[in-house]
Amino acid sequence: MQKFLSLLMLIVLLLVFLLPPAPFAIYYFLHDPFAGGWLFAGVLCAIFTEKLYAMIFRMPRGNLLSVKKDWTAVAVGLTYTGTMYFITAEFFLSQQGIAHFAATIFGLLIYLAALGLRYWSFMHLGRHWAVQLDQAKESEESQLIRGGPYGVIRHPLYTGACLECLAIPLIFNTYWALLFGLAAFVPMEVARARFEENYLRLGFGDEYEKYAAEVPGFIPRPWLGGKSKEKKATNE
């Protein structure tokens, strides 16, 4: 099973590395290029390159293919890259450009918020973050993160990723890709959150149970006052 998961992770990595040049390749081979096509290809390339940096190049090289039990890393990787390829193909093959400017602006605002949430989360996770949950570094001094966004929701990284999956199709008016992402990627992120919570319950026991009772998973509860405690730890 571990070898199979590692093979699938290798496929995910290949798909991720091919994402940034994909918009240029598809647009180049179009029989009927449209106005602004190269610009849109550049924007998509920038979005995909940022994701490549955030999720791959920040990982220790030796851990990338070392998948033990975390099948959710593979499932999320496949469905996310699938959604991004769907967006690219739908946008360029439809050759309609931006037809709904309001949706593009709305999507851009959501994307910027998701990006900010993601890097805010990275800042509080520090060296404990890992794509594979069972690769996160632990020590005797590890504590459950409750500072920053983790004092508001338990899964800010996953919330940010789901918001991106909503935002990027809106930016490019690719509504079939939006439906695909909502049907395929979002459920996998929810499954990943459940997998992570089981992992954290084993590591932190009653402390995590108390945290889960006080802090919601994905949607903030403003009336709680956003209580947060010590910042160090090992959860995502």
DRENLUMNU-669184 format. One record per residue (C-alpha): x, y, z; residue in three letters. Coordinates in pm, 1 decimal. Layout:
% residues N
{x = X; y = Y; z = Z; kelum = ALA} .
...
% end
This chain:
% residues 236
{x = 0.0; y = 0.0; z = 0.0; kelum = MET} .
{x = 280.0; y = 240.0; z = 89.4; kelum = GLN} .
{x = 452.7; y = 179.8; z = -246.2; kelum = LYS} .
{x = 123.6; y = 239.7; z = -430.2; kelum = PHE} .
{x = 65.2; y = 567.3; z = -245.4; kelum = LEU} .
{x = 421.8; y = 675.8; z = -321.7; kelum = SER} .
{x = 365.0; y = 602.2; z = -691.3; kelum = LEU} .
{x = 45.7; y = 807.6; z = -689.4; kelum = LEU} .
{x = 229.8; y = 1090.1; z = -512.6; kelum = MET} .
{x = 493.5; y = 1081.7; z = -786.2; kelum = LEU} .
{x = 213.4; y = 1123.7; z = -1042.7; kelum = ILE} .
{x = 75.2; y = 1416.3; z = -841.6; kelum = VAL} .
{x = 417.7; y = 1582.7; z = -834.7; kelum = LEU} .
{x = 460.4; y = 1541.3; z = -1211.1; kelum = LEU} .
{x = 116.2; y = 1693.5; z = -1271.1; kelum = LEU} .
{x = 196.6; y = 1983.1; z = -1037.3; kelum = VAL} .
{x = 528.8; y = 2058.9; z = -1208.6; kelum = PHE} .
{x = 356.6; y = 2056.5; z = -1548.2; kelum = LEU} .
{x = 84.5; y = 2298.8; z = -1434.0; kelum = LEU} .
{x = 267.5; y = 2634.3; z = -1477.5; kelum = PRO} .
{x = 356.1; y = 2582.9; z = -1848.0; kelum = PRO} .
{x = 19.9; y = 2418.1; z = -1928.7; kelum = ALA} .
{x = -170.3; y = 2745.2; z = -2001.5; kelum = PRO} .
{x = 97.7; y = 2858.6; z = -2248.3; kelum = PHE} .
{x = 104.4; y = 2517.8; z = -2417.5; kelum = ALA} .
{x = -272.3; y = 2499.8; z = -2460.9; kelum = ILE} .
{x = -299.6; y = 2856.4; z = -2586.1; kelum = TYR} .
{x = -7.9; y = 2811.7; z = -2826.8; kelum = TYR} .
{x = -178.7; y = 2522.2; z = -3001.5; kelum = PHE} .
{x = -517.9; y = 2692.6; z = -3036.0; kelum = LEU} .
{x = -628.1; y = 2730.7; z = -3396.9; kelum = HIS} .
{x = -804.3; y = 3059.6; z = -3322.1; kelum = ASP} .
{x = -620.7; y = 3264.3; z = -3053.4; kelum = PRO} .
{x = -823.5; y = 3538.5; z = -2881.9; kelum = PHE} .
{x = -736.4; y = 3883.6; z = -2750.7; kelum = ALA} .
{x = -545.5; y = 3880.9; z = -2421.8; kelum = GLY} .
{x = -483.2; y = 3506.5; z = -2437.4; kelum = GLY} .
{x = -113.7; y = 3531.6; z = -2354.6; kelum = TRP} .
{x = -191.1; y = 3762.4; z = -2061.4; kelum = LEU} .
{x = -444.2; y = 3517.7; z = -1917.9; kelum = PHE} .
{x = -193.2; y = 3234.7; z = -1965.9; kelum = ALA} .
{x = 60.6; y = 3438.3; z = -1767.3; kelum = GLY} .
{x = -185.8; y = 3498.0; z = -1483.0; kelum = VAL} .
{x = -268.8; y = 3128.0; z = -1460.2; kelum = LEU} .
{x = 102.3; y = 3044.0; z = -1471.8; kelum = CYS} .
{x = 167.8; y = 3283.2; z = -1181.6; kelum = ALA} .
{x = -113.1; y = 3128.4; z = -973.7; kelum = ILE} .
{x = 13.6; y = 2776.1; z = -1038.5; kelum = PHE} .
{x = 377.2; y = 2872.5; z = -971.2; kelum = THR} .
{x = 283.8; y = 3019.8; z = -633.1; kelum = GLU} .
{x = 103.0; y = 2698.4; z = -543.5; kelum = LYS} .
{x = 402.8; y = 2495.2; z = -656.6; kelum = LEU} .
{x = 628.4; y = 2697.6; z = -429.1; kelum = TYR} .
{x = 392.1; y = 2693.7; z = -130.6; kelum = ALA} .
{x = 308.7; y = 2324.0; z = -132.6; kelum = MET} .
{x = 619.7; y = 2159.7; z = -284.2; kelum = ILE} .
{x = 935.3; y = 2370.1; z = -253.8; kelum = PHE} .
{x = 869.2; y = 2447.0; z = 113.3; kelum = ARG} .
{x = 879.4; y = 2072.6; z = 190.9; kelum = MET} .
{x = 1205.1; y = 1892.5; z = 280.8; kelum = PRO} .
{x = 1307.8; y = 1712.9; z = -39.3; kelum = ARG} .
{x = 1331.7; y = 1371.3; z = 125.3; kelum = GLY} .
{x = 969.2; y = 1380.0; z = 242.4; kelum = ASN} .
{x = 797.8; y = 1447.5; z = -89.2; kelum = LEU} .
{x = 753.4; y = 1083.9; z = -192.7; kelum = LEU} .
{x = 761.7; y = 934.3; z = 154.1; kelum = SER} .
{x = 392.3; y = 855.2; z = 193.4; kelum = VAL} .
{x = 315.1; y = 625.0; z = 485.5; kelum = LYS} .
{x = -53.6; y = 621.1; z = 577.8; kelum = LYS} .
{x = -172.0; y = 964.8; z = 468.9; kelum = ASP} .
{x = -378.5; y = 873.2; z = 161.1; kelum = TRP} .
{x = -552.1; y = 1211.3; z = 185.5; kelum = THR} .
{x = -237.1; y = 1391.1; z = 62.2; kelum = ALA} .
{x = -262.3; y = 1192.8; z = -261.7; kelum = VAL} .
{x = -640.3; y = 1234.3; z = -296.9; kelum = ALA} .
{x = -626.5; y = 1609.4; z = -237.1; kelum = VAL} .
{x = -330.9; y = 1646.1; z = -473.5; kelum = GLY} .
{x = -503.3; y = 1460.4; z = -755.5; kelum = LEU} .
{x = -835.3; y = 1642.7; z = -722.1; kelum = THR} .
{x = -671.9; y = 1985.6; z = -684.1; kelum = TYR} .
{x = -447.8; y = 1947.2; z = -989.1; kelum = THR} .
{x = -742.9; y = 1798.8; z = -1177.6; kelum = GLY} .
{x = -946.4; y = 2110.3; z = -1098.4; kelum = THR} .
{x = -664.4; y = 2339.9; z = -1211.6; kelum = MET} .
{x = -621.8; y = 2152.8; z = -1541.8; kelum = TYR} .
{x = -999.6; y = 2165.6; z = -1589.1; kelum = PHE} .
{x = -994.3; y = 2545.2; z = -1539.1; kelum = ILE} .
{x = -712.1; y = 2583.8; z = -1791.5; kelum = THR} .
{x = -871.9; y = 2363.5; z = -2055.6; kelum = ALA} .
{x = -1220.0; y = 2512.8; z = -2017.7; kelum = GLU} .
{x = -1097.1; y = 2872.0; z = -2029.8; kelum = PHE} .
{x = -879.6; y = 2839.1; z = -2339.8; kelum = PHE} .
{x = -1092.5; y = 2593.1; z = -2534.0; kelum = LEU} .
{x = -1407.2; y = 2802.7; z = -2484.4; kelum = SER} .
{x = -1214.5; y = 3102.6; z = -2628.2; kelum = GLN} .
{x = -1459.8; y = 3347.8; z = -2473.4; kelum = GLN} .
{x = -1217.5; y = 3528.5; z = -2242.8; kelum = GLY} .
{x = -1374.9; y = 3706.2; z = -1944.8; kelum = ILE} .
{x = -1749.0; y = 3720.3; z = -2008.1; kelum = ALA} .
{x = -1862.1; y = 3808.4; z = -1653.6; kelum = HIS} .
{x = -1641.8; y = 4081.2; z = -1508.0; kelum = PHE} .
{x = -1829.9; y = 4090.2; z = -1175.0; kelum = ALA} .
{x = -1758.1; y = 3720.0; z = -1118.4; kelum = ALA} .
{x = -1390.7; y = 3783.2; z = -1197.4; kelum = THR} .
{x = -1364.7; y = 4065.3; z = -940.8; kelum = ILE} .
{x = -1551.0; y = 3861.0; z = -679.7; kelum = PHE} .
{x = -1325.9; y = 3562.0; z = -745.5; kelum = GLY} .
{x = -1013.0; y = 3776.2; z = -721.7; kelum = LEU} .
{x = -1117.9; y = 3910.5; z = -380.4; kelum = LEU} .
{x = -1183.7; y = 3557.8; z = -254.1; kelum = ILE} .
{x = -849.1; y = 3439.1; z = -391.7; kelum = TYR} .
{x = -653.8; y = 3717.0; z = -217.4; kelum = LEU} .
{x = -832.4; y = 3639.6; z = 110.4; kelum = ALA} .
{x = -754.3; y = 3268.3; z = 70.6; kelum = ALA} .
{x = -390.3; y = 3344.3; z = -6.2; kelum = LEU} .
{x = -360.0; y = 3563.9; z = 302.2; kelum = GLY} .
{x = -522.2; y = 3296.4; z = 518.9; kelum = LEU} .
{x = -284.8; y = 3031.1; z = 384.4; kelum = ARG} .
{x = 35.4; y = 3227.8; z = 458.0; kelum = TYR} .
{x = -95.4; y = 3340.2; z = 795.1; kelum = TRP} .
{x = -141.4; y = 2971.3; z = 875.2; kelum = SER} .
{x = 207.8; y = 2884.5; z = 747.4; kelum = PHE} .
{x = 353.1; y = 3153.2; z = 973.9; kelum = MET} .
{x = 202.1; y = 2992.0; z = 1281.7; kelum = HIS} .
{x = 278.7; y = 2633.2; z = 1178.0; kelum = LEU} .
{x = 645.7; y = 2702.8; z = 1110.2; kelum = GLY} .
{x = 862.1; y = 2395.1; z = 1061.3; kelum = ARG} .
{x = 584.4; y = 2161.6; z = 1174.3; kelum = HIS} .
{x = 391.1; y = 2189.0; z = 847.3; kelum = TRP} .
{x = 407.7; y = 1900.1; z = 599.6; kelum = ALA} .
{x = 205.3; y = 1786.5; z = 298.0; kelum = VAL} .
{x = 189.1; y = 1437.2; z = 449.0; kelum = GLN} .
{x = 34.8; y = 1465.7; z = 793.4; kelum = LEU} .
{x = 240.4; y = 1177.9; z = 933.1; kelum = ASP} .
{x = 560.3; y = 1360.0; z = 825.3; kelum = GLN} .
{x = 500.6; y = 1663.7; z = 1049.0; kelum = ALA} .
{x = 785.6; y = 1712.1; z = 1295.3; kelum = LYS} .
{x = 712.4; y = 1641.3; z = 1658.2; kelum = GLU} .
{x = 911.8; y = 1670.8; z = 1978.6; kelum = SER} .
{x = 853.6; y = 1641.2; z = 2352.3; kelum = GLU} .
{x = 793.4; y = 2015.9; z = 2359.9; kelum = GLU} .
{x = 531.0; y = 2012.1; z = 2085.1; kelum = SER} .
{x = 211.0; y = 2193.8; z = 2168.6; kelum = GLN} .
{x = -120.6; y = 2226.2; z = 1994.1; kelum = LEU} .
{x = -134.3; y = 2544.1; z = 1787.4; kelum = ILE} .
{x = -408.1; y = 2775.0; z = 1905.7; kelum = ARG} .
{x = -266.8; y = 3108.9; z = 1797.0; kelum = GLY} .
{x = -348.0; y = 3320.4; z = 1492.7; kelum = GLY} .
{x = -602.0; y = 3164.4; z = 1255.0; kelum = PRO} .
{x = -604.6; y = 2846.0; z = 1466.5; kelum = TYR} .
{x = -779.8; y = 3039.2; z = 1742.0; kelum = GLY} .
{x = -1065.3; y = 3110.7; z = 1500.4; kelum = VAL} .
{x = -1099.7; y = 2784.1; z = 1302.3; kelum = ILE} .
{x = -922.3; y = 2449.5; z = 1333.5; kelum = ARG} .
{x = -845.7; y = 2406.5; z = 962.2; kelum = HIS} .
{x = -750.3; y = 2743.9; z = 812.1; kelum = PRO} .
{x = -522.5; y = 2588.4; z = 546.6; kelum = LEU} .
{x = -798.6; y = 2362.5; z = 420.8; kelum = TYR} .
{x = -1050.4; y = 2645.7; z = 433.9; kelum = THR} .
{x = -812.3; y = 2858.0; z = 227.2; kelum = GLY} .
{x = -768.6; y = 2579.1; z = -27.0; kelum = ALA} .
{x = -1145.4; y = 2536.6; z = -62.4; kelum = CYS} .
{x = -1182.0; y = 2911.8; z = -110.8; kelum = LEU} .
{x = -915.0; y = 2898.7; z = -383.5; kelum = GLU} .
{x = -1108.1; y = 2620.8; z = -552.6; kelum = CYS} .
{x = -1408.0; y = 2854.7; z = -559.6; kelum = LEU} .
{x = -1213.3; y = 3168.1; z = -647.7; kelum = ALA} .
{x = -994.2; y = 3063.5; z = -941.8; kelum = ILE} .
{x = -1280.5; y = 2929.2; z = -1156.4; kelum = PRO} .
{x = -1475.7; y = 3248.6; z = -1083.3; kelum = LEU} .
{x = -1180.5; y = 3463.2; z = -1189.7; kelum = ILE} .
{x = -1169.8; y = 3287.5; z = -1527.7; kelum = PHE} .
{x = -1547.6; y = 3227.5; z = -1560.6; kelum = ASN} .
{x = -1494.6; y = 2850.2; z = -1585.9; kelum = THR} .
{x = -1815.4; y = 2733.3; z = -1424.9; kelum = TYR} .
{x = -1792.2; y = 2365.4; z = -1520.3; kelum = TRP} .
{x = -1450.3; y = 2355.2; z = -1353.0; kelum = ALA} .
{x = -1607.6; y = 2523.3; z = -1050.4; kelum = LEU} .
{x = -1866.3; y = 2245.4; z = -1024.5; kelum = LEU} .
{x = -1594.1; y = 1982.6; z = -1064.6; kelum = PHE} .
{x = -1386.0; y = 2138.0; z = -787.0; kelum = GLY} .
{x = -1683.3; y = 2160.2; z = -551.1; kelum = LEU} .
{x = -1780.2; y = 1798.3; z = -622.9; kelum = ALA} .
{x = -1430.3; y = 1643.7; z = -621.5; kelum = ALA} .
{x = -1179.4; y = 1861.5; z = -436.6; kelum = PHE} .
{x = -1382.9; y = 2005.8; z = -148.2; kelum = VAL} .
{x = -1501.6; y = 1663.0; z = -20.1; kelum = PRO} .
{x = -1140.3; y = 1543.1; z = -25.0; kelum = MET} .
{x = -1032.3; y = 1841.0; z = 184.5; kelum = GLU} .
{x = -1307.5; y = 1764.5; z = 434.5; kelum = VAL} .
{x = -1191.6; y = 1400.4; z = 444.2; kelum = ALA} .
{x = -834.7; y = 1522.4; z = 498.2; kelum = ARG} .
{x = -949.8; y = 1735.2; z = 791.2; kelum = ALA} .
{x = -1117.2; y = 1430.8; z = 947.5; kelum = ARG} .
{x = -800.1; y = 1224.8; z = 892.5; kelum = PHE} .
{x = -591.8; y = 1495.7; z = 1056.5; kelum = GLU} .
{x = -823.1; y = 1520.9; z = 1354.9; kelum = GLU} .
{x = -789.2; y = 1147.8; z = 1423.2; kelum = ASN} .
{x = -411.5; y = 1188.9; z = 1402.1; kelum = TYR} .
{x = -415.3; y = 1484.0; z = 1644.5; kelum = LEU} .
{x = -644.8; y = 1307.9; z = 1889.9; kelum = ARG} .
{x = -388.3; y = 1029.4; z = 1914.9; kelum = LEU} .
{x = -114.0; y = 1283.5; z = 1982.1; kelum = GLY} .
{x = -290.3; y = 1530.0; z = 2211.2; kelum = PHE} .
{x = -583.8; y = 1335.7; z = 2357.9; kelum = GLY} .
{x = -810.8; y = 1541.2; z = 2584.4; kelum = ASP} .
{x = -631.1; y = 1864.0; z = 2494.5; kelum = GLU} .
{x = -743.4; y = 1829.9; z = 2135.0; kelum = TYR} .
{x = -1095.7; y = 1726.5; z = 2238.0; kelum = GLU} .
{x = -1123.4; y = 2047.9; z = 2438.5; kelum = LYS} .
{x = -983.3; y = 2250.3; z = 2147.7; kelum = TYR} .
{x = -1230.2; y = 2090.3; z = 1904.1; kelum = ALA} .
{x = -1517.7; y = 2171.9; z = 2139.3; kelum = ALA} .
{x = -1414.6; y = 2537.2; z = 2163.3; kelum = GLU} .
{x = -1305.8; y = 2616.1; z = 1805.9; kelum = VAL} .
{x = -1512.6; y = 2536.8; z = 1492.2; kelum = PRO} .
{x = -1361.9; y = 2341.8; z = 1203.0; kelum = GLY} .
{x = -1411.9; y = 2556.3; z = 892.6; kelum = PHE} .
{x = -1657.0; y = 2840.3; z = 958.8; kelum = ILE} .
{x = -1567.7; y = 3102.4; z = 1225.3; kelum = PRO} .
{x = -1801.9; y = 3182.8; z = 1511.0; kelum = ARG} .
{x = -1742.8; y = 3555.5; z = 1570.7; kelum = PRO} .
{x = -1937.5; y = 3550.7; z = 1895.9; kelum = TRP} .
{x = -1673.2; y = 3328.7; z = 2057.9; kelum = LEU} .
{x = -1434.7; y = 3620.6; z = 2070.7; kelum = GLY} .
{x = -1154.2; y = 3441.2; z = 1881.9; kelum = GLY} .
{x = -980.4; y = 3310.1; z = 2194.3; kelum = LYS} .
{x = -629.5; y = 3184.6; z = 2123.0; kelum = SER} .
{x = -352.4; y = 3038.8; z = 2335.6; kelum = LYS} .
{x = 9.3; y = 2942.2; z = 2290.9; kelum = GLU} .
{x = 131.3; y = 2935.1; z = 1930.4; kelum = LYS} .
{x = 373.5; y = 2642.9; z = 1903.9; kelum = LYS} .
{x = 268.1; y = 2305.8; z = 1771.9; kelum = ALA} .
{x = 214.8; y = 2033.2; z = 1523.6; kelum = THR} .
{x = -128.0; y = 2058.9; z = 1364.9; kelum = ASN} .
{x = -242.1; y = 2204.0; z = 1030.4; kelum = GLU} .
% end
